[in-house]
Amino acid sequence: MQHHKRPPASILFIFGGSGDLNYRKLTPALYNLFLDEWMPDRFAIVGIGRTEYSSENYRAHLQEGIEKFSRRKAEENGHYKEFFEHVNYLQLDAGDIASYQRITEYVQQKETEWGVHPNVIFYLAVAPQLVPSIAQELGTLNLCKDKSATRIVIEKPFGHDLESAHELNALLTGLFAEEQIFRIDHYLGKETVQNILALRFANALFEPVWNRHYIDHIQITAAESVGLEGRGGYYEHSGALRDMVQNHILQLLCMVAMEAPVSFDANEIRNKKVDVLNAIRPIRREDVHESAVRGQYGAGWMKGKQVTGYREEKGVTPQSNTDTYAAVKFFIDNWRWQGVPFYVRTGKLMHQKSTHVTIQFKEAPTFAFPSEAAESWRSNRLTISIQPEMDIRIRFQAKRPGQTMTLDPVNMTFNYEGSDDHTPEAYETLLLDVMEGDATLFMRADQVESAWKVIMPILETWETRIPQDFPNYVPDSWGPEDADALIARDGHSWINLPPEKK
């Protein structure tokens, strides 16, 4: 039996309760928290949607989602009945103002039944354009004035550019206190992402060399092997820079580059991340071509299957200039990182699915060794793999057995798959944090806006300059040639991890 402190009594209202995110991610995550005895002793989950469902049909629909998408497949089926006793459905049109009173009534009913005032969490698993109107209606409810107990969770994207992000933040902070707003980025819930902080600050080994004196450069790759998966309409107005770099990749960069926090207080950690974003050297519009590369895939073959080019995808304009690949070189102008380039890249239909951070250390001097030793000389390297593998590898030099002083690079790997505990899914970690009111892994308003500020010059330049070479990379490759040139100009090359051994 687990013995740990559970969150206080909570009611979770999921707007978009009949939608895909709840079906694939949220309910399976809540079910796993329930099995691991992390859910509060008293809790209720209420799906809100326009689709007509009886509570019975709704539960059957969600059970199917758990069976398909939970990290625990069928072995724990006995607990469905107990879990679903806590799940209900409320058919409600988010545009109908009067029906929001039903939410207040439900909370009052539970409060009476439980004898305790519960945490009330509104999770907006809806299209971004619906967020402002729902938030406005919720903001009028009295229970939202309770800063300590009522929270609102908002999925990315947070705005479409700096201006719209600023407007969204102004709207939300006009209705709720900042500590009530949980802007969720599921990447930050991943076990390996959180481990970056542990690796850096809990080990005396790394922190002394985590700076410009020892690190040559840092690479962050978030490669996807899939295409649009039917999301052409959404992606056409987004693109790789907006969809991945502005949030996930800049968040990873902050984790890698931030200064040591003085405590694990949520605002202290978030302050340190904002410091990094504010220290990123602004890219002038006239220099964008030297610091950023964009790409778009054409038609081709992917793992033996024929795939259509981006411009032929459903929902995409035939002359579309949307980027499906983006690579950027950033510099952080502070004492720790002055002069160290941070290379980031992301793309669709890449050769393999892989998200990893590579810290490339400067070369050790070779003069003490005979010339044969220098042939296979390699710099030390630390690689943190986030998905699909979850591991941390350190590459160092070791002598090859034999009579000559020949050195070989060898890897030392910590692999999560080998650890006993079932690694929780990102949404499990984040939903538990919301119930506990811990905002460490969530984005604060100033973080969101600082991240937009970093990429706006690139976005604006790309929008005004039409690329002449699209499509410029084929599926199942590592992206456009220009991306190799971007990093090769500094004498480096992109580091691709060997594919996972099956």
C-alpha positions in Angstrom: 0.0 0.0 0.0 1.2 3.5 -0.8 1.6 5.9 2.1 1.7 9.5 0.9 -0.2 12.7 1.4 -3.1 13.0 -0.9 -4.4 16.3 -2.3 -7.4 17.9 -0.6 -11.0 17.2 -1.8 -11.3 18.3 -5.4 -13.8 18.6 -8.2 -12.4 18.6 -11.7 -14.6 20.1 -14.4 -13.3 19.2 -17.9 -14.6 21.5 -20.6 -14.3 19.5 -23.8 -15.2 16.5 -21.8 -16.3 14.6 -24.9 -13.2 15.6 -26.8 -10.0 13.8 -27.9 -7.6 15.2 -25.2 -9.8 13.9 -22.4 -10.3 10.6 -24.1 -6.6 10.0 -24.8 -4.8 11.8 -22.0 -6.7 13.3 -19.1 -9.0 10.4 -18.0 -6.3 7.7 -18.5 -4.0 10.0 -16.3 -6.6 10.4 -13.6 -7.3 6.7 -13.6 -3.6 5.9 -13.1 -3.5 8.5 -10.2 -6.5 6.7 -8.8 -4.8 3.3 -9.0 -1.7 4.6 -7.4 -3.8 6.2 -4.6 -2.8 9.7 -5.4 -6.4 11.0 -6.0 -8.0 12.8 -3.0 -10.2 10.7 -0.7 -13.1 12.8 -1.9 -13.1 13.7 -5.6 -15.4 14.2 -8.5 -14.7 14.4 -12.2 -17.3 16.1 -14.4 -17.0 16.1 -18.1 -18.7 19.1 -19.8 -19.6 19.1 -23.4 -22.3 19.7 -26.0 -22.5 16.0 -27.1 -25.5 14.2 -25.7 -24.4 11.4 -23.3 -26.0 9.7 -20.4 -23.5 9.4 -17.6 -23.5 5.6 -18.3 -22.6 6.0 -22.0 -20.0 8.7 -21.1 -18.3 6.3 -18.7 -18.3 3.5 -21.2 -16.7 5.9 -23.8 -14.0 7.0 -21.4 -13.3 3.4 -20.3 -12.5 2.6 -24.0 -10.0 5.5 -23.9 -8.3 4.1 -20.8 -8.1 0.6 -22.4 -6.5 2.1 -25.5 -4.2 4.8 -24.1 -3.4 4.1 -20.5 0.1 3.0 -19.6 -1.5 0.2 -17.8 -3.4 -1.8 -20.4 -5.8 -4.5 -19.1 -4.3 -5.8 -15.9 -6.0 -3.4 -13.4 -9.5 -3.6 -14.9 -11.1 -4.5 -11.6 -11.0 -0.9 -10.5 -13.1 0.7 -13.2 -16.2 0.4 -11.2 -14.8 2.3 -8.2 -13.1 4.9 -10.4 -16.2 5.6 -12.5 -18.4 6.2 -9.4 -16.6 9.5 -9.3 -17.2 10.4 -12.9 -20.3 12.3 -14.3 -21.3 14.2 -17.4 -22.9 17.6 -17.7 -24.3 18.5 -21.1 -23.8 22.2 -21.4 -23.4 24.7 -24.2 -20.4 26.8 -23.3 -22.1 29.7 -25.0 -25.2 29.6 -22.8 -24.6 31.9 -19.9 -27.5 30.7 -17.7 -26.3 27.1 -17.7 -23.0 28.0 -15.8 -25.1 28.2 -12.6 -25.4 24.4 -12.8 -21.7 24.3 -12.0 -22.2 26.3 -8.8 -25.1 24.1 -7.8 -23.0 21.0 -8.4 -20.2 22.4 -6.2 -22.6 23.3 -3.4 -24.2 19.9 -3.5 -20.8 18.2 -3.1 -19.8 20.6 -0.4 -22.8 19.6 1.6 -22.3 15.9 0.9 -18.6 16.0 1.9 -18.8 18.5 4.7 -15.7 20.3 3.3 -15.2 23.1 0.8 -13.4 21.4 -2.2 -10.8 22.6 -4.6 -12.6 23.4 -7.8 -10.5 23.0 -11.0 -11.7 24.1 -14.5 -9.7 22.3 -17.2 -10.3 24.0 -20.6 -9.6 21.1 -23.0 -11.1 23.1 -25.8 -10.1 24.9 -29.1 -8.1 28.0 -28.3 -10.7 30.3 -29.8 -13.2 29.1 -27.1 -11.0 29.9 -24.2 -11.7 33.6 -23.7 -15.5 33.3 -23.7 -15.5 30.3 -21.3 -13.0 32.0 -19.0 -15.2 35.1 -19.0 -18.3 33.2 -18.0 -16.4 31.3 -15.3 -15.0 34.6 -14.0 -18.5 35.8 -13.1 -19.1 32.8 -10.8 -18.7 33.6 -7.1 -16.7 30.5 -6.4 -13.9 31.8 -8.8 -13.2 34.6 -6.3 -11.7 32.0 -3.9 -8.0 32.3 -4.9 -6.9 29.4 -2.7 -9.4 26.8 -3.9 -10.4 27.6 -7.5 -8.1 27.1 -10.4 -8.3 27.3 -14.2 -6.1 25.1 -16.5 -5.4 26.3 -20.0 -3.8 24.2 -22.7 -1.3 25.7 -25.3 -1.2 27.5 -27.6 -1.1 30.6 -25.4 -1.8 33.1 -28.1 -0.7 33.2 -31.7 2.0 35.9 -31.3 3.2 38.3 -28.7 0.2 40.6 -29.0 -2.5 37.9 -28.7 -0.6 36.2 -25.8 -0.6 39.6 -24.0 -4.3 40.0 -24.7 -5.1 36.5 -23.4 -3.0 37.1 -20.3 -4.7 40.5 -19.7 -8.1 38.8 -20.0 -7.2 35.9 -17.7 -5.5 38.0 -15.0 -8.5 40.4 -15.1 -10.7 37.5 -14.1 -8.4 35.3 -11.9 -5.4 35.9 -9.7 -2.1 34.6 -11.3 -1.8 31.8 -8.7 -5.2 30.5 -10.0 -4.1 30.2 -13.6 -2.3 27.0 -14.7 -0.9 27.3 -18.2 -0.1 23.7 -19.0 2.7 22.4 -21.3 2.7 18.6 -21.1 6.5 18.5 -22.0 7.3 19.9 -18.5 5.5 16.9 -16.9 7.8 14.4 -18.5 10.0 12.5 -16.0 13.2 13.2 -17.9 12.5 16.9 -18.2 12.1 17.2 -14.5 15.3 15.2 -14.0 17.3 17.9 -15.7 16.9 19.9 -12.5 17.9 17.0 -10.3 20.8 16.1 -12.5 22.2 19.6 -12.4 21.5 20.8 -8.9 21.6 17.5 -6.8 25.1 16.5 -8.1 28.3 18.1 -7.2 29.8 16.5 -10.4 28.0 18.7 -12.9 27.3 22.1 -11.6 31.0 23.3 -11.5 31.5 22.5 -15.2 28.1 23.7 -16.4 29.3 26.9 -18.0 31.1 28.5 -20.9 34.6 27.5 -19.5 33.9 23.8 -20.1 30.9 23.6 -22.5 31.5 24.1 -26.2 27.8 24.2 -27.3 24.4 22.7 -26.6 21.9 21.1 -29.0 18.2 20.5 -28.4 16.3 18.3 -30.9 12.6 17.6 -31.0 12.1 15.5 -34.1 8.8 13.9 -35.0 8.5 11.0 -37.5 4.8 11.8 -38.1 3.2 14.3 -40.4 0.0 16.3 -39.8 -2.2 13.4 -38.7 -5.3 15.2 -40.0 -4.5 18.5 -38.2 -3.8 20.5 -41.5 -6.3 23.2 -40.6 -4.6 23.9 -37.3 -1.1 23.5 -38.4 -1.5 25.8 -41.4 -1.9 28.7 -38.9 0.8 27.5 -36.6 4.0 25.9 -38.0 7.0 24.4 -36.3 8.4 27.6 -34.8 5.1 28.4 -33.1 4.0 24.9 -32.3 7.3 23.6 -30.8 10.1 26.2 -30.4 8.1 28.9 -28.7 7.0 26.6 -25.9 8.5 23.1 -25.5 12.0 23.8 -26.8 12.4 27.2 -25.1 11.2 25.5 -21.8 13.9 22.8 -22.2 16.5 25.5 -22.9 15.5 27.3 -19.7 15.9 24.1 -17.7 19.3 23.5 -19.1 20.5 27.1 -18.8 18.9 28.4 -15.6 20.8 29.4 -12.5 20.5 27.3 -9.3 17.2 28.2 -7.5 17.5 29.0 -3.8 14.5 26.9 -3.0 12.0 24.7 -4.8 9.3 27.3 -4.5 7.3 27.6 -7.7 7.9 31.3 -8.2 11.6 31.0 -7.5 12.1 28.4 -10.2 9.9 30.3 -12.6 11.9 33.5 -11.9 15.1 31.7 -12.8 13.5 30.5 -16.1 12.3 34.0 -17.0 15.9 35.3 -16.4 17.1 32.9 -19.1 14.5 34.1 -21.6 15.3 37.7 -20.9 19.0 37.0 -21.4 18.6 35.5 -24.8 20.3 37.8 -27.3 17.6 39.4 -29.5 17.9 38.4 -33.1 17.7 41.4 -35.4 15.3 41.0 -38.4 18.2 41.6 -40.8 20.2 38.8 -39.2 17.4 36.2 -39.1 18.8 34.4 -42.2 22.1 33.8 -40.3 20.4 32.5 -37.1 17.3 30.6 -38.3 16.4 28.1 -41.0 12.9 27.0 -42.0 11.8 24.0 -44.0 8.8 22.3 -45.5 8.6 18.7 -46.5 7.7 17.6 -50.0 6.3 14.2 -51.2 8.4 11.1 -50.7 8.7 7.8 -48.8 8.6 7.2 -45.1 9.6 3.8 -43.8 8.5 2.1 -47.0 5.2 4.1 -47.3 4.5 6.8 -49.8 3.6 10.2 -48.1 2.2 13.3 -49.7 3.9 16.7 -49.5 2.8 19.3 -47.0 1.1 21.5 -49.7 -1.0 18.5 -50.8 -2.2 17.8 -47.3 -5.9 18.3 -46.4 -6.6 21.7 -45.1 -3.4 23.2 -46.4 -3.1 26.0 -49.1 -1.4 24.7 -52.3 1.2 27.6 -52.1 1.6 27.4 -48.3 4.7 28.9 -46.8 4.1 27.3 -43.3 7.3 25.9 -41.8 7.2 22.2 -40.9 10.8 22.4 -39.8 12.7 25.1 -37.9 16.3 25.4 -36.6 17.6 28.3 -34.6 20.9 29.3 -33.1 20.5 31.2 -29.8 23.0 32.9 -27.5 22.4 33.7 -23.8 24.2 36.9 -22.8 25.0 36.3 -19.2 28.1 35.3 -17.1 27.5 31.6 -17.3 26.7 31.2 -21.0 28.4 34.1 -22.9 29.5 32.9 -26.3 28.1 29.4 -26.0 25.7 28.6 -28.9 22.5 26.8 -28.3 21.3 25.1 -31.4 17.6 24.0 -31.5 15.7 22.1 -34.2 12.3 20.5 -34.7 10.5 19.1 -37.7 7.8 16.8 -39.0 8.4 13.6 -40.9 12.0 13.4 -39.7 14.1 10.2 -39.9 13.2 9.2 -36.4 11.1 10.4 -33.4 13.5 11.7 -30.9 13.6 14.5 -28.3 17.0 15.0 -26.7 19.3 17.6 -25.2 23.1 17.2 -25.9 25.7 19.1 -23.8 28.9 19.0 -25.8 32.0 19.7 -23.6 35.2 21.3 -24.9 37.9 19.0 -26.0 40.5 18.0 -23.4 44.1 18.7 -24.4 45.7 15.8 -26.3 49.4 16.8 -26.0 50.1 14.3 -23.1 49.1 11.3 -25.2 50.9 9.6 -28.1 49.6 10.3 -31.6 47.8 7.0 -31.9 45.7 8.0 -28.9 44.5 11.2 -30.7 43.0 9.3 -33.6 39.9 8.3 -31.9 39.8 11.3 -29.5 36.3 12.5 -28.7 35.0 15.3 -26.5 32.9 14.4 -23.5 29.2 14.6 -24.1 26.2 14.4 -21.9 22.9 13.4 -23.6 19.5 13.6 -21.9 16.9 11.7 -24.0 13.3 12.7 -23.3 11.4 10.5 -25.8 10.9 7.8 -27.0 13.9 6.6 -25.0 14.1 8.0 -21.5 17.8 7.9 -20.5 20.8 10.0 -19.6 24.2 9.0 -21.2 27.7 10.3 -20.5 30.4 9.8 -23.1 33.9 9.7 -21.8 37.3 8.4 -22.9 38.7 5.1 -21.8 41.8 3.1 -22.8 41.2 0.2 -25.2 42.7 -3.0 -23.6 46.0 -3.9 -25.2 49.7 -2.8 -25.4 49.1 0.6 -27.1 47.7 3.7 -25.6 44.5 3.8 -27.8 41.5 5.6 -26.5 37.9 4.8 -27.2 34.8 6.8 -26.4 32.5 4.8 -24.1 29.0 5.5 -22.9 27.6 5.2 -19.4 23.8 5.1 -19.5 21.1 5.5 -16.9 17.9 4.1 -18.4 14.4 4.8 -16.9 13.0 1.6 -18.5 15.1 -0.4 -16.1 13.9 1.4 -13.0 11.3 -0.5 -11.0 8.6 2.1 -10.7 6.1 2.6 -13.5 7.1 6.0 -14.8 4.0 8.3 -14.6 2.8 10.0 -17.8 3.3 13.7 -18.0 -0.4 14.5 -17.5 -0.5 12.5 -14.3 2.3 14.6 -12.8 0.7 17.9 -14.0 -2.9 17.0 -12.9 -1.6 16.0 -9.4 0.3 19.3 -9.2 -2.9 21.3 -10.1 -4.9 19.5 -7.4 -2.1 20.3 -4.9 -1.8 23.9 -6.1 1.8 23.5 -7.1 2.6 25.8 -10.1 6.3 24.9 -10.5 5.9 23.2 -13.8 3.4 25.6 -15.2 4.0 28.8 -17.3 3.6 32.2 -15.7 2.2 35.1 -17.7 5.7 36.8 -18.0 7.3 33.5 -19.1 4.8 33.1 -22.0 5.3 36.6 -23.2 9.1 36.5 -22.9 9.2 33.3 -25.0 7.1 35.0 -27.7 9.5 38.0 -27.6 12.4 35.7 -28.4 10.8 34.3 -31.5 8.9 37.3 -32.8 11.7 38.7 -35.1 12.0 35.3 -36.8 8.2 34.9 -37.2 7.8 38.4 -38.6 10.7 38.1 -41.0 9.5 34.7 -42.2 6.0 36.0 -42.7 7.2 38.9 -44.9 9.8 37.0 -46.9 8.4 34.2 -49.2 10.7 31.2 -49.3 11.8 30.4 -52.8 12.8 26.8 -52.2 9.8 25.2 -50.5 9.5 22.2 -50.3 13.1 21.8 -49.3 13.4 18.5 -47.6 12.2 15.0 -48.2 10.4 12.8 -45.6 12.6 10.4 -43.6 15.5 12.8 -43.7 17.0 15.1 -41.0 15.6 18.3 -42.6 16.9 20.9 -45.1 20.5 21.3 -46.1 20.5 24.8 -44.8 20.1 23.5 -41.3 23.3 21.5 -41.7 25.0 24.7 -43.0 23.7 26.7 -40.1 25.6 24.6 -37.6 28.5 23.7 -39.9 29.5 27.4 -40.2 30.6 27.1 -36.6 32.5 23.9 -37.1 29.8 21.7 -35.6 27.3 19.1 -36.8 23.9 17.9 -35.6 24.1 15.0 -33.2 21.6 12.2 -34.1 21.2 9.4 -31.7 21.3 5.9 -32.9 17.8 4.4 -33.3 16.4 2.5 -30.3 17.3 -1.2 -30.3 14.2 -3.3 -30.4 
